[in-house]
Structure formats: structure tokens, C-alpha cells
Amino acid sequence: MKNTALTHIHEGLGAKMLPFAGYNMPITYEGINAEHETVRTAVGVFDVSHMGEFLLSGPNALALIQKVTSNDASVLTVGKAQYSCLPNNDGGIVDDLIIYKMKEEQYLLVVNASNIDKDWDWISAQNDLGVEMKNLSDDYSLLAIQGPKAVEAMQSLSSIDLSAIPYYHFEVADFAGFEHVIVSATGYTGSGGFEIYCKNDQVETIWNKVFEAGAAFGIKPVGLAARDTLRLEMGFCLYGNDINDTTSPLEAGLGWITKFTKEFTNSENLKKQKEAGITRKLVAFEMQERAVPRHDYEIVDASGAVIGIVTSGTMSPSMNKGIGLGYVTVANAAVDGDIYIRIRKNDVPAKVVKLPFYKK
């Protein structure tokens, strides 16, 4: 079991620690609902240092990224980030990731913790272009400072204007007394804020300064359990639940990051799938009675026939109702359509809805 550079801090704060993607991670501190509310209304801090970081450099770095990812990274300028995925050869997804253009001919790829080795091997195997690859995952820490008060709470820690960084853009700047920190206007909560990439030997000082600066704004530490409820309220996919090696980006509603203006891994087959039409689709649904949908529950139609499966589900802390994502047959995917979630032999009514669930 790996620790992050902040594990001792989380333990000292009384966090409930559990194994996650091979790391000893804080799941909750004071409770999911309270932590969720902190991010929606004020500012919360997640230690997400378990995420992986790869640095790709050289004249062919972009060509390799274009080859292995579905989105069009050629549109990136220095200081801009892009959400994308790594398609496999079988119509599924190796991982989803964020690509940062650090400099001309240099890109940072941020991947899911559970897929670090898999992604590294996958990209390396296709690197016949002489691209220099460095796996920085064990050397860097990552804090997600999220919530509507994040900009105001953190401004005293940097000389740059944090409010001027647009969504999915970043600056390499001074932060909390350190130079060359990546301050990125990204995150997986839908409530705004930043992700801070720094070296492991800097993160404890940064954590402490972040909490000092945020004290007047109600800042609190937040665990991975609330990170899951926050992302689900926005309808953001979680690798291993809503997308995996068997789900196509088109089925998962990720057609917007699947650009057929270029060739990439399995693009020909995905293009054929788009032309032929998908047979199943990831949909969002809300329970019509008080019930909590869970991963792997069956989705059925009015006659009781199985039409799909739940991939993510929870009791939404913001809306106080059961919400979920799941794959269903295209015939049952229309918004406002009625579906049923099979919970312990009972078929509980639900309605297909438009994302996001949580509207500010």
C-alpha cells in the first residue's frame, strides 16, 4: 500500500482511511454530506496525489498524443488543458485523461491512479516516434482546491490573478511561497476551483498555507467519498464504473472528445460505429421514489425485461434523491422516459434525465 506525502496529515485529522488504487487514501473526515456541502457552498481540499503524471517531450510529442488519444490535441496552446481518452483496439477505453500543453513540444498527461502502469505500458508500446517519456507519478503531489470561494480564498497565495484563469487553462506560477507550481482551473466537482501540482517535498507546506489562507472562507479537507458524489451530480464519468475497456466513447456520451478529423487508435472502427449507430447508451436517471441505485443493479423496462445496468449511483446530497448513470438500450434512452431499477427484487421507478443532475 502506497502513501501520499500527506497521509500522516489525514491520519492526524482523524480521516477514515481505506485502500484506493493501491494507495492509502482519506475517504471521509466528518462525513460525506457535510464535506459535499462544503465544496458546493464554500471551499474544500482533496489530496488526489495518487493520480499519475507523464511528461512527453520532443518534436514528435504531439504526433504520439494524436495517435493514442481520441480528442484533437493540435488545438492546444501553451497554458491550455484538454479532456480526452485513450481508445483501445477493441472499441473500449484504456483510460480517460487530461492533457496539458506545458511548452512547445512538451505535454503533461494526467491519468487515473488505478491505470498508471497500464497507461504507461500502452503509450510506450505505441511510441515508435522517439518521444521522450518520463513517469513523474511518484515525484508529484496534487491538491484539488474546489468550490465557489476557491479563487477568493487562495488569491493571497499567488501573485497571478487567479480569477483570470479560464476553465481548462493553467499557469505555471508562484503559489504558497514556491515557484513553478502548476495552478490549473480544472477539477471534477462542477463547483469551480483549482488543481495544484507540486513536488512531494513542497506539498505539506502548501497544504498548511492553503488552510491558513482559507480559514476565513470555511475551508475544510474533503475525502474521496464526497469527490464521488460531487462528480456524479455533474454526470462526469468515473473510470472503472461508467467507462472501461469494453465501453466505447460514443456509447459513453463522449462523442465530443472523439474527433474523426484525424486518425487515432481504432478510429476507423469507431467511425463505423458512429455511422451505423450505437445500440446502447449511457443515460442519467433520477429515482421517482426514495431509493438508492447502486453499481451493477439491473435496469428493466415496464414489463420487467432487463434493458441495462447501473454503473454509478448514490443518494444525491444536494438534491436529496437517488440519482445514477447506467447503460440502456437506445430504445430506452430518451430523456423523460420511464425505466425501473431492480433493487432487491423490487422494480423501483426512475426517469431518464438530462445532465447535469445538479444545477447551480
N, C-alpha and C positions, 0 to 999 in steps of 0.2 A: 504493500500500500504506500503510495507516494503522498507526501505532504506538500502544501504550498508554503511559501515563505511566511505566511500569516497564520498557519494552523494553530500555533500556540496562542495567538491573539483570540481567535474564535473560541478555543477551549477556555481561555480565561474569562471570556464574556458569557460562558455557560451555554454556548450553542450546542444543539443536538447535532452530533457528527455522525455521518454514515459514509460508506464507500460509494463513490460515484465515478465511473470511468477510470477506475484504478487509483483514484485519489481519495484521501480522507477529507471530506468537504462538509461545510456547515449547511444543514438542511433548514433549520429554523432557529431563531433566538427567542423571541417572545410569543411566537405563534404566527401561522400563515396569514390570517385575516388582517391582523394589526400591521404586519410587515408589508402586505399588499397595499393596504390603505396609505401607508407612509409614502410609497412610491407614486401612487395616484394623486396624492394631495400635497406632498412636500418634497423630500429628497431621501433616497435610500442608497446604500452602498453594498454592492455584491463583490465578493472575491471570486473572480472567474479565471484565475491564473492557471487552471487546468487546461484551458484552450491551447491549441497548437499554433505555432507561428513558423512559417517557412519564408526565407528570403531568396528570391530568384533574381539573378543579375546577369547582365551581358547583352550583347546586341541581339540575341535570339530569345531573350526572356519573354517578350510579348508573343512571339510566334509559338512558343511552347504553351503559354497560357491560353492562347486562342485555340490551340489544338485539343487541350484537355478540358476546357470549360465551355459551358453552353452559351453564356452571355457574350456580348461583344466588348472585349476589354480594350479595343483600339480607340474607343471614345473617351477613355480615361485621360485626364490631365493630371499633372503633379498636384497632390493635395485633394484628390478625389478618390472615393471608395465605391465599390460595386458589389452587390449581392449576386451570387452565381451558383452553379453546381457543377460537379464532376460526373458526367454521364458514364455508365459502364457500357460494355459491348452487348449487353442483353436487354437493353431498353429500360434499365433501372438507374439508380443514382448511387455513386460511390460515397458522396458526401455533399452537403451544401457548405458554402464558404463565403468569406468576404475578401475581395482583392483591393489592396491599397497601392496606388502608384506613388512610390516614395520619391523617385528621381527618374530622369530619362534612363531607360534600360535597367530599372530596379523596381521590383514589386514585392510587397509583403502579402502572403496568403495566410488568412486566419481560418483554422479548421476546427472541427469538433474534437473534444478531448478523447472521446472513445474511438476516434478514427485516425489518430495521429500516425501510427505506424502504417496502417492500411493506405492512407492518402499519400504518405511519403513514398511507399513502395510503388503505388500506382503511377504517380507523376514521374518518379525516377525511371521506371520501366519505359516511359514514352519520351524520355529526354535523350533523343539522338541528335540534338541540336547544339550540344556543348554548353548548355546553360549552367552557370554556377549555382548550385543549390546548397543552402545552409538551413539546417533544422535548429531554430533558436528556441524551441518549445521549453526546454529545461532552464533557459537563462533569463526568460522574461516573465514578468507578472502582469496581470490585467485586472484593473478595477473598473466596474461599471457603476458610475455615479448617475442615478436615474431619478427623474421626477421633475415636475414643473418649476421647482425652486432651485434646480441644479445650477443654472447659469449664475443666478444672483449669489447663491451660497459659495460658489467656487471662484468668483471673479477676483477676489483678493489674493489668490494663489498664483496668478499669472499676469504678465504684462500685456498679453494679447487680449483683444476684445472677444470674449467667449460667445457673446450674443451674435457676433458677425460670422460665426462658422455655420454655413448652411448644413442641412441634413445630408448625411452621407458625404461630408467633406471633413478634412482634418488638417491640423497644423502640427509641425514638429517645433516645439516651443519650450520655454521655461515653465515649470509647474512645481509648486511647493518647494522651491529652492534648488531644483535640479534643472539642468539644461537638456535639450534633445529628448524631451518626453513627447510621445505621440498623444495628442489630445484630439479625439475623434468624436464627431457628433453622430454617433451610432449607438445602438443598443437594441435590446429585444423585448422592450416593455410597452412601447407605444406612448410613454409619458414624457419623452424628451430626455435630454441629458447627454452625458459623455461616457466614452470608454477611454481609460488612461493606460497606455502601455509603457512600462518602465522596467529597469533591471531589477532582479531579485533583491539586490542589496540596497535598493532605494525604496522598496515598496512599504516597509514598515514606517519609515519617516513620513512618506506621502500619506499613508493611511491615517496616522496621528494628526497630521496637519489638516487633512480633509475633514476630520471630525471636529477639530477646533474651529475651523472656518465655518462649518455647517451647524454648529451648536445652536445658534440663534434662529435657525431655519427648521429645527425639528429633525435633524438628520439622525438616521438610525442604520445599523447594519441589517442586511436582508439576506436570507438564505435561499438555497436553490428551489425550495418548495414554492415560495412566492414567485420566483422567476418563472416557474412553470405556469402558475395561474395567470400571471400578467401576460405572458406571451400567448396563452390560449385565448384570452379575452380579445386579443388582436387578430387571432387566426393565423399566427405565424407558425410555420411547420417546425416540428422537432424531429431531428434525425433519429431513426430507430423506432419512432411511433408513426408519424404521418408520412414520412418518406424513408425509403430504404433501397436495398439492392434490387427489389422487384417492382418498385413503383416508378412509373415514367414521370418526367417533369410535366408532361401535358396532362396526365391524369390528376396530378397533384395541384393543378391550377398555377403552375409555374411556366406557362407558355410565355409570359412577359420576360423571362430570363433565358428563353430558348430562341436564339437568333439564327435563322436559316440564311442569313446574308453571308455566312462563312461556313467552312467545313470544320467539323469537330468530331470527337469520338461518337460513333453511332448516329451521326446527324442524318445520314441517308434513311435509316430505318425510322427515326423519329419523325422525319418529314413525311414518310409514307403513312405513319400512324396518324399524323395531323390530317392528311388528305383523306384517309379512309374514315376517320372519326373514331374517337375513343369509345370504349364500351363501358367503362366505369369512371367515376369522378369523385374527387374529394369534396365533400359538402360540409357546411356548418349547420348545426341544428340546435334548437332550444327545446328543453323538456316542457311539456304542457301541464305536467303535474309535478309535485315535489318529489324529485328522484335524482339520483346522481349516476350519469352514464360513466362507464369505465372502459379502459383499453381492452379490446378483444370481445366486448359484448356484441352479440349479433344484432343486426338491424333487419327488421322484417317489414313487409307491407301489411295492408289491412286484412289480407287472407291468412297471414302468418307465414308466408313464404320468405325464406331468407334472401335478402337483396344486398347485403353488405356487412361491414364490420366497423365497430368504433375503433378509432386509432388514438384519440385523446379525449378525455372527459373530466369534468370537475364540477363542483358547486361554485359558481362564479361569486367571488367575494364582493365585487362591485354591483352586481345585479341581483344577487341572492336567488339565483335559479340555476338549474342544471344546464350546462352547455357542453357541446362536444364537436369533434370533427370525425368524419368517417367516410369510407369509400362505399358508394352505392352504384347500382346500375344506372346508366344515363337516363333511362326512362323514369327513374325516381328522383332525379337530381334537381328538378325545377324548384326555384325559390317559392316559398309558401306552400309547397307540397307537404302532405302528411306522411310521416314514417313512424315506426314504432321501435323502441329499444327493448330488447328482451333482457329483463332484469330478474334473475331467479324465477324463471318460468312465467313471469308476467310480462305482457307486451304493453309497455308504457308509451302513451302518445308523445310525439315530438313533431316539430315543424322545421322544415329546411328554411334557413335564413341567409341574408346577405352579410358578408363580413365588412367591418369588424363587429364583434358582439358588443364591445364597449365603445360607446360614442361619447366623446368628451363633452 
